[in-house]
């Protein structure tokens, strides 16, 4: 049974905490980002076209199940989580996320934006790397760069030469037409034991 939780406290934050806590061991390069990347902006402009919940096709599918050949991964894939509401009536856990794959070059990029909440500013995280198929319904992503940006200030920290414990990520993937189900094998539903995934919808990559 498919289960999904729209939580941002996942591998993205684990990587960020690991890098920032590492101090001089993982010192990054300071950069500037003045505007939202076009890939994310496409999802922000029409979030309802990118629901993270499963459609009828993928509702009962376990991530990693082979439906369409993963040679069709090439393209941009977006998802939007409309979040939860706290007891105080504040919305949180909202996120916009995009993956881009290219089967010819092995490119694997990801962009994530989390809006401002309380004292937390708008954050954009960018992963840049490559991927390879390592089995039916399973890929391995290797990060070459990881960039964390505070959009209130526009200041970014970019990290390269990441250790394998951070840079190497495995994902369970199921492709079905213009829908892509992605999950981490390390995060499972406590009740069902099934991997927790999100559905991504294909869209034209910005030029």
Backbone as CSV, one residue per row, in Angstrom:
resi,resn,N_x,N_y,N_z,CA_x,CA_y,CA_z,C_x,C_y,C_z
1,UNK,0.856,-1.192,0.000,0.000,0.000,0.000,0.883,1.231,0.000
2,UNK,0.555,2.180,-0.867,1.352,3.401,-0.972,1.045,4.319,0.189
3,UNK,2.108,4.872,0.781,1.921,5.852,1.859,2.784,7.050,1.567
4,UNK,2.327,8.240,1.955,3.091,9.455,1.669,2.937,10.442,2.805
5,UNK,4.044,11.075,3.156,4.010,12.147,4.138,4.765,13.328,3.552
6,UNK,4.139,14.511,3.534,4.779,15.699,2.971,5.657,16.323,4.036
7,UNK,6.836,15.746,4.251,7.740,16.245,5.271,9.052,16.696,4.638
8,UNK,9.511,17.867,5.046,10.778,18.375,4.547,11.934,17.906,5.419
9,UNK,11.674,17.454,6.624,12.734,16.952,7.490,13.145,15.564,7.005
10,UNK,13.860,15.545,5.876,14.283,14.322,5.223,15.771,14.431,4.943
11,UNK,16.220,13.708,3.891,17.646,13.707,3.580,18.194,15.099,3.287
12,UNK,17.358,15.995,2.735,17.818,17.353,2.443,18.328,18.047,3.697
13,UNK,17.534,18.009,4.782,17.951,18.661,6.010,19.087,17.910,6.692
14,UNK,19.105,16.598,6.559,20.197,15.828,7.146,21.524,16.229,6.515
15,UNK,21.526,16.379,5.187,22.737,16.808,4.497,23.149,18.200,4.958
16,UNK,22.179,19.113,5.033,22.487,20.489,5.436,23.073,20.539,6.832
17,UNK,22.444,19.838,7.769,22.948,19.824,9.142,24.337,19.207,9.203
18,UNK,24.552,18.139,8.463,25.859,17.480,8.462,26.951,18.411,7.976
19,UNK,26.644,19.170,6.923,27.646,20.063,6.353,27.918,21.254,7.262
20,UNK,26.843,21.873,7.755,27.043,23.066,8.580,27.651,22.710,9.924
21,UNK,27.302,21.543,10.446,27.870,21.125,11.727,29.321,20.720,11.591
22,UNK,29.717,20.417,10.353,31.077,19.951,10.150,32.116,21.048,10.211
23,UNK,31.670,22.305,10.226,32.604,23.409,10.348,33.657,23.384,9.257
24,UNK,34.903,23.469,9.650,35.991,23.560,8.693,36.143,22.285,7.879
25,UNK,35.628,21.162,8.369,35.755,19.912,7.635,34.961,19.950,6.339
26,UNK,33.853,20.714,6.312,33.022,20.815,5.133,32.771,22.277,4.809
27,UNK,33.833,23.059,4.726,33.674,24.484,4.449,33.228,24.676,3.009
28,UNK,32.220,25.537,2.819,31.683,25.777,1.492,32.201,27.061,0.893
29,UNK,31.852,27.269,-0.371,32.195,28.481,-1.085,30.991,29.411,-1.090
30,UNK,31.175,30.652,-0.713,30.070,31.614,-0.676,29.724,32.089,-2.073
31,UNK,28.425,32.085,-2.393,27.938,32.577,-3.675,26.686,33.403,-3.428
32,UNK,26.121,33.951,-4.495,24.896,34.743,-4.403,23.839,34.178,-5.348
33,UNK,22.580,34.207,-4.923,21.458,33.808,-5.764,20.390,34.877,-5.616
34,UNK,20.091,35.576,-6.713,19.183,36.726,-6.632,17.744,36.394,-7.003
35,UNK,17.504,35.250,-7.675,16.144,34.918,-8.068,15.925,33.416,-8.008
36,UNK,14.659,33.053,-7.943,14.294,31.645,-7.884,14.648,30.986,-9.218
37,UNK,15.309,29.829,-9.203,15.612,29.125,-10.453,14.357,28.841,-11.265
38,UNK,14.490,28.900,-12.583,13.331,28.748,-13.468,12.629,27.415,-13.275
39,UNK,13.393,26.376,-12.946,12.794,25.053,-12.746,11.800,25.066,-11.590
40,UNK,12.178,25.714,-10.493,11.265,25.838,-9.357,10.116,26.788,-9.651
41,UNK,10.409,27.866,-10.372,9.385,28.865,-10.656,8.225,28.251,-11.440
42,UNK,8.534,27.278,-12.310,7.488,26.625,-13.091,6.485,25.919,-12.186
43,UNK,6.944,25.330,-11.092,6.054,24.647,-10.148,5.333,25.660,-9.262
44,UNK,6.031,26.701,-8.844,5.424,27.748,-8.012,4.287,28.435,-8.749
45,UNK,4.449,28.627,-10.070,3.434,29.333,-10.853,2.144,28.524,-11.012
46,UNK,2.228,27.198,-10.923,1.039,26.361,-11.114,1.123,25.142,-10.203
47,UNK,1.112,25.338,-8.891,1.360,24.231,-7.964,0.335,23.114,-8.037
48,UNK,-0.912,23.438,-8.354,-1.939,22.403,-8.378,-1.743,21.390,-9.495
49,UNK,-0.873,21.714,-10.443,-0.559,20.771,-11.522,0.486,19.748,-11.090
50,UNK,0.996,19.886,-9.859,2.086,19.020,-9.398,1.793,18.430,-8.018
51,UNK,0.674,17.727,-7.854,0.345,17.177,-6.529,1.319,16.076,-6.119
52,UNK,1.689,16.076,-4.844,2.606,15.053,-4.332,1.888,13.762,-3.989
53,UNK,0.549,13.822,-3.861,-0.221,12.626,-3.552,-0.384,11.781,-4.808
54,UNK,-0.538,10.462,-4.634,-0.623,9.578,-5.803,-1.918,9.752,-6.576
55,UNK,-1.837,9.543,-7.895,-3.056,9.480,-8.691,-3.542,8.030,-8.697
56,UNK,-4.601,7.757,-9.455,-5.149,6.407,-9.457,-4.134,5.365,-9.922
57,UNK,-3.273,5.755,-10.860,-2.308,4.807,-11.416,-1.295,4.342,-10.382
58,UNK,-0.851,5.254,-9.510,0.233,4.939,-8.584,-0.222,4.789,-7.136
59,UNK,-1.519,4.876,-6.881,-2.009,4.889,-5.508,-1.634,3.636,-4.736
60,UNK,-1.638,2.485,-5.390,-1.353,1.233,-4.702,-0.038,0.607,-5.152
61,UNK,0.842,1.430,-5.698,2.116,0.930,-6.218,3.225,1.190,-5.215
62,UNK,4.040,0.183,-4.962,5.209,0.360,-4.116,6.331,0.977,-4.940
63,UNK,6.966,2.025,-4.410,8.070,2.679,-5.128,9.139,1.651,-5.476
64,UNK,9.594,1.696,-6.714,10.577,0.738,-7.197,9.981,-0.338,-8.076
65,UNK,8.641,-0.438,-8.088,7.967,-1.379,-8.967,8.164,-0.951,-10.416
66,UNK,8.527,-1.877,-11.278,8.779,-1.547,-12.677,7.465,-1.500,-13.447
67,UNK,7.139,-0.311,-14.006,5.987,-0.159,-14.893,6.493,0.223,-16.276
68,UNK,7.006,1.452,-16.436,7.626,1.871,-17.694,9.138,1.790,-17.570
69,UNK,9.793,1.558,-18.703,11.251,1.487,-18.718,11.850,2.800,-18.229
70,UNK,12.868,2.703,-17.366,13.478,3.913,-16.800,14.344,4.671,-17.792
71,UNK,14.438,4.181,-19.006,15.053,4.971,-20.063,14.243,6.210,-20.377
72,UNK,12.997,6.252,-19.904,12.140,7.414,-20.121,12.237,8.465,-19.038
73,UNK,13.264,8.396,-18.187,13.413,9.361,-17.092,13.781,10.764,-17.564
74,UNK,14.357,10.877,-18.759,14.829,12.181,-19.229,13.729,13.233,-19.146
75,UNK,14.068,14.378,-18.536,13.127,15.480,-18.446,13.084,16.086,-17.061
76,UNK,12.158,17.009,-16.860,11.967,17.669,-15.571,10.694,17.148,-14.921
77,UNK,10.768,16.976,-13.603,9.679,16.379,-12.840,9.435,17.236,-11.597
78,UNK,8.215,17.733,-11.439,7.925,18.629,-10.323,6.899,18.069,-9.371
79,UNK,6.963,18.521,-8.121,5.966,18.156,-7.119,5.778,19.308,-6.155
80,UNK,4.610,19.328,-5.518,4.266,20.409,-4.587,3.554,19.805,-3.388
81,UNK,4.015,20.161,-2.203,3.346,19.743,-0.978,2.683,20.932,-0.320
82,UNK,1.351,20.855,-0.132,0.639,22.015,0.403,0.683,22.102,1.914
83,UNK,1.412,21.180,2.554,1.751,21.339,3.953,0.693,20.888,4.941
84,UNK,0.956,21.220,6.197,0.089,20.916,7.325,-0.229,22.220,8.046
85,UNK,-1.194,22.167,8.954,-1.576,23.344,9.726,-1.355,23.046,11.205
86,UNK,-0.635,23.944,11.874,-0.352,23.766,13.298,-1.594,24.088,14.125
87,UNK,-1.522,23.790,15.412,-2.655,24.082,16.306,-2.923,25.581,16.385
88,UNK,-1.905,26.381,16.059,-2.081,27.834,16.070,-2.668,28.333,14.749
89,UNK,-2.882,27.410,13.804,-3.439,27.807,12.521,-2.403,28.221,11.500
90,UNK,-1.109,27.977,11.796,-0.033,28.333,10.879,0.281,27.165,9.948
91,UNK,0.464,27.475,8.681,0.782,26.458,7.698,2.295,26.202,7.691
92,UNK,2.677,24.932,7.632,4.096,24.582,7.581,4.259,23.315,6.742
93,UNK,5.500,22.936,6.490,5.829,21.780,5.656,5.411,21.967,4.200
94,UNK,5.241,23.194,3.755,5.005,23.462,2.339,6.336,23.336,1.607
95,UNK,6.309,22.749,0.421,7.554,22.656,-0.347,7.260,22.571,-1.836
96,UNK,8.227,23.016,-2.624,8.211,22.897,-4.075,9.502,22.171,-4.449
97,UNK,9.409,21.169,-5.317,10.594,20.349,-5.597,10.609,19.921,-7.061
98,UNK,11.801,19.910,-7.649,11.974,19.514,-9.049,13.197,18.621,-9.172
99,UNK,13.037,17.526,-9.900,14.158,16.702,-10.343,14.336,16.879,-11.839
100,UNK,15.580,16.806,-12.295,15.871,16.756,-13.727,16.831,15.603,-13.986
101,UNK,16.449,14.744,-14.928,17.293,13.621,-15.313,17.593,13.684,-16.805
102,UNK,18.731,13.140,-17.205,19.086,12.997,-18.610,19.733,11.629,-18.778
103,UNK,19.044,10.729,-19.472,19.559,9.369,-19.600,20.807,9.298,-20.481
104,UNK,21.000,10.270,-21.372,22.186,10.251,-22.247,23.448,10.645,-21.495
105,UNK,23.354,11.667,-20.659,24.542,12.175,-19.958,24.654,11.661,-18.527
106,UNK,23.557,11.107,-17.996,23.557,10.684,-16.597,23.331,11.820,-15.627
107,UNK,22.963,13.001,-16.121,22.735,14.160,-15.251,21.574,13.895,-14.305
108,UNK,21.752,14.334,-13.055,20.674,14.283,-12.063,20.769,15.530,-11.195
109,UNK,19.847,16.462,-11.394,19.802,17.684,-10.599,18.493,17.730,-9.817
110,UNK,18.518,18.454,-8.698,17.299,18.624,-7.901,17.276,20.022,-7.305
111,UNK,16.085,20.641,-7.291,15.874,21.940,-6.679,14.735,21.814,-5.673
112,UNK,14.891,22.403,-4.486,13.840,22.390,-3.468,13.703,23.793,-2.885
113,UNK,12.466,24.279,-2.782,12.194,25.556,-2.114,11.213,25.305,-0.982
114,UNK,11.547,25.822,0.206,10.620,25.821,1.334,10.333,27.277,1.694
115,UNK,9.053,27.677,1.712,8.704,29.069,2.011,9.058,29.454,3.448
116,UNK,9.029,30.754,3.701,9.297,31.274,5.041,8.236,30.793,6.018
117,UNK,8.683,30.472,7.219,7.767,30.050,8.276,8.324,30.512,9.615
118,UNK,7.536,31.339,10.334,7.981,31.929,11.593,9.313,32.643,11.382
119,UNK,10.379,32.221,12.076,11.674,32.882,11.951,12.556,32.248,10.892
120,UNK,12.045,31.227,10.195,12.842,30.533,9.176,12.627,31.224,7.832
121,UNK,13.687,31.645,7.149,13.532,32.331,5.863,13.212,31.359,4.731
122,UNK,12.908,31.908,3.576,12.768,31.080,2.375,14.116,30.425,2.078
123,UNK,14.091,29.109,1.891,15.320,28.357,1.656,15.242,27.655,0.307
124,UNK,16.324,27.714,-0.455,16.449,26.936,-1.691,17.680,26.047,-1.581
125,UNK,17.476,24.782,-1.885,18.571,23.820,-1.903,18.698,23.279,-3.320
126,UNK,19.920,23.196,-3.817,20.174,22.671,-5.159,21.191,21.541,-5.066
127,UNK,20.806,20.378,-5.568,21.718,19.248,-5.716,22.099,19.138,-7.182
128,UNK,23.387,18.946,-7.466,23.834,18.733,-8.837,24.735,17.512,-8.861
129,UNK,24.457,16.598,-9.791,25.266,15.387,-9.845,24.896,14.506,-11.007
130,UNK,25.114,13.210,-10.826,24.842,12.225,-11.862,24.093,11.052,-11.230
131,UNK,23.546,10.196,-12.089,22.867,9.015,-11.576,23.168,7.814,-12.467
132,UNK,22.918,6.639,-11.921,23.052,5.399,-12.678,21.999,4.411,-12.205
133,UNK,21.549,3.571,-13.121,20.624,2.507,-12.773,21.407,1.396,-12.093
134,UNK,20.942,0.928,-10.953,21.641,-0.142,-10.245,20.725,-1.351,-10.030
135,UNK,19.587,-1.349,-10.682,18.658,-2.466,-10.580,17.293,-2.040,-11.061
136,UNK,16.374,-2.982,-11.165,15.010,-2.641,-11.556,14.403,-1.708,-10.505
137,UNK,14.037,-0.512,-10.956,13.377,0.417,-10.049,14.275,1.039,-9.009
138,UNK,15.576,1.046,-9.219,16.488,1.630,-8.234,17.603,2.379,-8.963
139,UNK,17.882,3.618,-8.492,18.978,4.404,-9.048,19.900,4.853,-7.923
140,UNK,21.133,5.154,-8.296,22.094,5.717,-7.351,22.497,7.099,-7.855
141,UNK,22.267,8.122,-7.023,22.636,9.492,-7.355,23.919,9.846,-6.619
142,UNK,24.862,10.447,-7.337,26.112,10.911,-6.736,26.199,12.423,-6.884
143,UNK,26.157,13.133,-5.754,26.187,14.592,-5.780,27.594,15.102,-6.049
144,UNK,27.679,16.086,-6.938,28.942,16.768,-7.200,28.976,18.138,-6.531
145,UNK,27.803,18.755,-6.393,27.682,20.050,-5.723,26.377,20.080,-4.943
146,UNK,26.443,20.740,-3.804,25.257,20.935,-2.965,25.255,22.399,-2.541
147,UNK,24.173,23.124,-2.874,24.116,24.557,-2.599,22.891,24.875,-1.754
148,UNK,23.122,25.608,-0.677,22.076,25.966,0.283,21.987,27.492,0.300
149,UNK,20.783,28.044,0.004,20.621,29.494,-0.120,19.540,30.022,0.795
150,UNK,19.864,31.067,1.534,18.899,31.847,2.298,18.403,32.950,1.368
151,UNK,17.148,32.848,0.908,16.661,33.793,-0.085,16.358,35.171,0.493
152,UNK,16.317,35.305,1.810,16.144,36.623,2.419,17.378,37.475,2.178
153,UNK,18.533,36.845,2.263,19.795,37.555,2.051,20.381,37.300,0.669
154,UNK,19.965,36.199,0.023,20.552,35.814,-1.252,21.890,35.127,-1.109
155,UNK,22.345,34.937,0.127,23.653,34.319,0.364,23.555,32.801,0.282
156,UNK,24.516,32.213,-0.416,24.556,30.761,-0.588,25.873,30.202,-0.088
157,UNK,25.827,28.933,0.299,27.032,28.157,0.558,27.005,26.957,-0.368
158,UNK,28.057,26.807,-1.155,28.148,25.700,-2.093,29.253,24.749,-1.648
159,UNK,28.910,23.450,-1.631,29.832,22.424,-1.168,30.158,21.469,-2.312
160,UNK,31.435,21.137,-2.443,31.887,20.150,-3.415,32.773,19.139,-2.681
161,UNK,33.217,18.113,-3.409,34.062,17.076,-2.803,33.413,16.516,-1.538
162,UNK,32.143,16.208,-1.653,31.391,15.689,-0.520,31.798,14.248,-0.210
163,UNK,31.799,13.869,1.057,32.101,12.476,1.395,30.981,11.563,0.910
164,UNK,31.303,10.299,0.652,30.320,9.365,0.108,29.099,9.211,1.006
165,UNK,29.279,9.353,2.310,28.149,9.202,3.227,27.079,10.249,2.982
166,UNK,27.460,11.378,2.387,26.523,12.451,2.057,26.210,12.466,0.570
167,UNK,27.214,12.212,-0.270,27.072,12.409,-1.712,26.331,11.281,-2.407
168,UNK,26.398,10.077,-1.889,25.814,8.918,-2.576,24.439,8.608,-1.988
169,UNK,23.417,8.687,-2.845,22.032,8.542,-2.413,21.339,7.528,-3.317
170,UNK,20.655,6.568,-2.727,19.885,5.626,-3.514,18.402,5.973,-3.434
171,UNK,17.717,5.794,-4.566,16.284,6.079,-4.647,15.562,4.916,-5.327
172,UNK,14.357,4.656,-4.855,13.439,3.741,-5.517,12.568,4.567,-6.446
173,UNK,12.455,4.168,-7.706,11.719,4.972,-8.679,10.779,4.083,-9.494
174,UNK,9.591,4.615,-9.752,8.617,3.964,-10.618,8.113,4.991,-11.609
175,UNK,8.278,4.693,-12.887,7.857,5.590,-13.955,6.578,5.051,-14.583
176,UNK,5.566,5.920,-14.703,4.309,5.547,-15.353,3.817,6.734,-16.164
177,UNK,4.122,6.723,-17.457,3.740,7.844,-18.319,4.399,9.126,-17.877
178,UNK,3.594,10.135,-17.567,4.120,11.428,-17.134,4.131,11.561,-15.617
179,UNK,4.054,10.434,-14.910,4.121,10.429,-13.455,5.330,9.611,-13.007
180,UNK,6.012,10.115,-11.985,7.209,9.458,-11.465,7.095,9.381,-9.948
181,UNK,7.181,8.174,-9.421,7.138,7.950,-7.983,8.560,7.737,-7.486
182,UNK,9.000,8.553,-6.513,10.360,8.475,-5.976,10.284,8.311,-4.468
183,UNK,11.079,7.402,-3.954,11.124,7.178,-2.508,12.534,6.801,-2.102
184,UNK,12.844,7.027,-0.840,14.108,6.575,-0.275,13.887,5.226,0.401
185,UNK,14.751,4.244,0.160,14.595,2.956,0.838,14.805,3.052,2.343
186,UNK,15.358,4.171,2.820,15.646,4.336,4.243,14.484,4.920,5.035
187,UNK,13.424,5.386,4.346,12.288,5.991,5.029,11.028,5.188,4.701
188,UNK,10.450,4.531,5.697,9.286,3.691,5.463,8.151,4.081,6.401
189,UNK,6.944,3.769,5.995,5.778,4.005,6.830,5.826,3.076,8.043
190,UNK,5.632,3.634,9.220,5.748,2.845,10.441,4.669,1.775,10.545
191,UNK,3.541,1.984,9.875,2.442,1.031,9.941,2.551,-0.055,8.876
192,UNK,2.794,0.372,7.628,2.794,-0.583,6.512,4.167,-1.149,6.185
193,UNK,5.224,-0.422,6.562,6.560,-0.840,6.196,6.938,-0.493,4.769
194,UNK,6.038,0.188,4.048,6.298,0.568,2.666,7.120,1.860,2.618
195,UNK,7.989,2.001,1.594,8.758,3.246,1.450,7.836,4.443,1.278
196,UNK,8.194,5.551,1.921,7.424,6.790,1.806,7.889,7.549,0.570
197,UNK,6.981,7.786,-0.353,7.379,8.416,-1.604,6.551,9.632,-1.938
198,UNK,6.944,10.270,-3.028,6.207,11.406,-3.583,6.030,11.172,-5.072
199,UNK,4.942,11.693,-5.599,4.687,11.628,-7.029,5.126,12.940,-7.672
200,UNK,5.840,12.813,-8.783,6.326,13.962,-9.552,5.685,13.914,-10.932
201,UNK,5.379,15.094,-11.480,4.734,15.199,-12.777,5.704,15.817,-13.779
202,UNK,5.780,15.215,-14.957,6.697,15.710,-15.993,6.243,17.070,-16.522
203,UNK,7.216,17.947,-16.803,6.934,19.209,-17.472,8.125,19.582,-18.336
204,UNK,7.936,20.528,-19.235,9.008,20.945,-20.138,10.076,21.691,-19.345
205,UNK,11.304,21.249,-19.455,12.394,21.919,-18.759,12.589,23.327,-19.337
206,UNK,12.745,24.327,-18.467,13.009,25.699,-18.957,14.321,25.746,-19.739
207,UNK,14.353,26.568,-20.750,15.572,26.703,-21.549,16.396,27.885,-21.070
